[in-house]
Amino acid sequence: MAMLAGIIGGTGQMGRFFAEVFEGAGLEVIVSGRETALTNRDVAEMADLVMVSVPIRATVGVILEIAPLLTRDQIFCDLTSLKVEPVRAMLASRAEVIGLHPMFGPGAVSLRGQTIVAIPARCVPTTLERLLSIFRDQGAAITLTTAEDHDRMMAVIQGLTHFGALAKAEAIRRTGTDVDETLSFTSPIYRIEMGLAGRLLAQDAGLYGDMLLMNPAVPEMLATFAEAVRALREIVESGDSDRFQAFFAENAAHYASYLAAATEETDDLINHMVAR
């Protein structure tokens, strides 16, 4: 008998994406949403695999709503960008618990080349492999970690990256610099940097706000970032070339294993942009 996958929030973009993923693997899929006949309770009581795909701020509340309904024979997952609190909430159920974080947006057309972070909080190996093989078979790479390590890493990958892009956008806005005018002076690398900021600002402020505001590991990361900015600014304002060289060399050494790949990857992006 095929597994029945139930997605709470399955009418949203990411919920619909994973519904297609499961259907592509031959699973029957049911969903609940604001306008569906099925309720969250229906999905929790009917599905073998229960996946929560709702906004970050709503995730824990939805999990706690349905956790008492689940049995030991079910698999409980979520898709949110934070993991410590959602995983803790899911562990209040009797189900097997596997936190998931797809490292891509709902605009993805397939799992090929994408990364999914998985947190096997309480499950037997066969359950974990059964679920992850669905994603691997469709081209995804899987990273296994703990909820705590996930949130610390997201403070770098999401928190620091998004904070930096927003801070740069704010600095440009404060100077009154016209964005379109800068593009007529630009190099492809600058367009990539501006593209990251523009892509972020074209999306939902609530999503990015929650990534920054709700991850408890973010404030420490931002304090480190502020200190790094202060140190580099002091070097630049000093006009001391030797200090700058030392600063640069220390960071190049830390990135040494990635420098060749970074150059190759960005060269590919640049060549693609120029060829259009």
N, C-alpha and C positions, 0 to 999 in steps of 0.2 A: 504493500500500500504506500502510495507516494506521501511524502511529508506535506502537511498543510502549513503554509507560511502566512502569518497574519501581521499586517503592518498598521500600527496605530499612527495616524498622521499620514496614511498612505495616499491621500489625495494631493499632498504637497509635492514639490518638484523632486526632492530627494527620495521621498516615499515611492513616487511613481517610478523613479529610476531603479530602485531595488526590487520593486514588483516585477519589472521587466527582467532583471537579473535572475530572480527566482523562477519566473516562468520559462526563461531560456534554459534553465537547468531541469525543467520538467516538473517543477513543483506547482501545485495548485495554490493560488494566492487569494486571500481575502483582505479587505482594507476597511478601516474606519476613518471618518473625518467629519467635518462640521456638517456636511450635507449628505452623508451616507445613511442608508437604512440600518446598517450594522453599527453598534455602539462599541466603545472601547471594551466594555465588559464582554460583549459577544465575542470579540476577537480573542480576548484573554481566555475565555472558556472553551473556544473551539479549536484554536490553532496549536500545532505541535511546536512551532517556532513563533514566538511573539517578539516583534521588533518595534521599538518606540522611535518614531521619527518626527519629533516636534521641536519647536524653537527651544534654545538653551534654557531660558527662564522657566519654561513650562515642563521641562523633562522630568525633574525629580517629582513634581506633583503628580504627573500622569503615572509614573512608575509606582509611587506609593498608593495610588488609587487602585491599581490592578494587581499589585504584588500579592495580596492575600488570596487572590483567586487562582493562582498558578499552583501546579503540582510538580512533583519530582520528575515526572515524565516529560516535562516541557523544557524548552530552551528559551531563555530570556536575554534579549539583546537591546542595545540602544545605539544611536548613531550620532550623538552629540559631540561637540568639539572639546568638551571637558569630561573627565572620567572619574575623579575621586568620589564626588557626591552621587552621581548617577549609579556607579557600581555599588557603592555602599547601600543605596536604596534598593537596588535589585537583589542584593544579598538578603534582604528581609523576606524575600519570597522563598519557596521551597524548590524552585526551579534551578536548573543548571544556568549559570550566568557567564556570558561572554560579552564584554563591552567592545564596541566597534567604533572606529573613527575613520571614515573615508577621507583621504587627504586630497579631495578634489571637490569642485562645486557641482551643482545639478546640471550645469551646461555640458558635462562630459557626455560623449556619445556612446561610450562602452567602457568596460573595465580594463581594456588592453593598455598596458603601460602605466596604470594607476597604482597607487599604494593604499592599502587599508591597514590601519593599526588595530591589533586585536589584543584584548585584555582577558585572558582565560581566568576569571576570578574563582569560579567553582564549576568544574565540569570534568568529565572523564575524557581521556585522550581520543576515544573513538568519536565522541560528540564533537569535539573541537575540530578534528580532521574532516568529519562529514560536512561541517559548515564551511570551513576554510577552503575545502576542495571545490566548492561551488564557485568561489571567487577566483581561485587559481586557474581553474579550467577555462575561465573567460578572460584570462590574461593579466589578472591583478598580482602584484607583489604583496606579501604579507609581512608585517613587522610585529613581533610579539613583545609585549612589555607589561609592566604593572601600571595600575592607575596613577600612582604617585609619580613614577618616572614619566609617564605620558604627559601629565600636566606640567611638570618641570620643563620638558622638552617643548611643549606648546608655548610656554612663556618666551622661548627663544624664537621658534619657527613662526608663530602667529603673533604673540604679544609684541616682541621687539620689532619684527618686520612691519607690522601694521602701524605701530606707534611711530616708527621712523618715517614711514611714507606719509602719515598724517601730519607729523611735525614739519616735514619738508614742504608739504602742500601749504600749511599754515604760514610758514616763513615766506614763501613765494607770494601768497595772498597779501601778507602784511606789507611787503615792499611795493605792492601795486603793479607788479610785473605782469604783463599780458602773456598768458600761456601760449596762445597761438603765435605771438611774435617770437617767443623763445624758440619755437620749432623751426623757424626759418634760419636760425643760427646754428642748428644742432648737429650733433653727430648721432649715428645709430645707437650708441650706448646711452646717450642722454634720452633718446626717444624710448628706449627700453625702461629706463628709470622713471620717466614721466608716465609711461604706459602703465606701470605698476600702480602708481598713485591714482591715475585716472580710472583704472579698472576697479580699484577699491571704492573710489568715490561714486562710481556709477551703480553701486550695489546698495544693499540694505544697511543703513546705519545701525539698526538694532542688533544685527548679527555681529558686526565688528565691535560694537560697543560691549556686548556681552562677553566676547572673547577677551577683551581687555579688562573689563570691570569685574568679572566673576571668577577669573582664574587667580587663586590666592598666591600663585608663584610669580605673577606679573610684577607686583610692586618692587620686589627685590631685584628683578631683572632691570626694571626701569631705573632704579637707584644706581645700579652698576653702569647702565648706559649714560646716565647724567654725569657720573664721575669720569667716564671715558671721554665724553664731549668736553668737559672742563679741562681735562689733561691735554687733549689735542688742541683745544683753543689756546691754551697757555703757550704751547709750543709754537703755534702759528703766529701768535701776537709777539712772541719773543724774537722772531726772525732768525732763530738759531737753526742753521741747516744741519749741524751734527745731531742735535736732539731729534730733529725730524727723521733723519736717516736711521737713527737707533729705534725710534718708534715704528717706522715702516718695516725695518728688518725683523723686529720682534714679532710683528703680526704676520709677516710673510712666512716666518718659520713655523708659526702655529698653523697656518693654512697649507703648509708645504705639500701634503698628500693630495690636496684638491686643486692646486694651481694649474696643472696641465689640463685636467678635465674642465675646469672653469673656463680656461681660455678657448678650448675646443668647442665647448657648448655655446659660449657667447659668440664665437666666430660663426657658428652655424646659424644662430639667430640673425646676426648682422647680414650675412650673405643672403639669407632668405628675404630680409627686409629690402635690401638693395636690389634684389632680382625682381621684386614685384613691379 
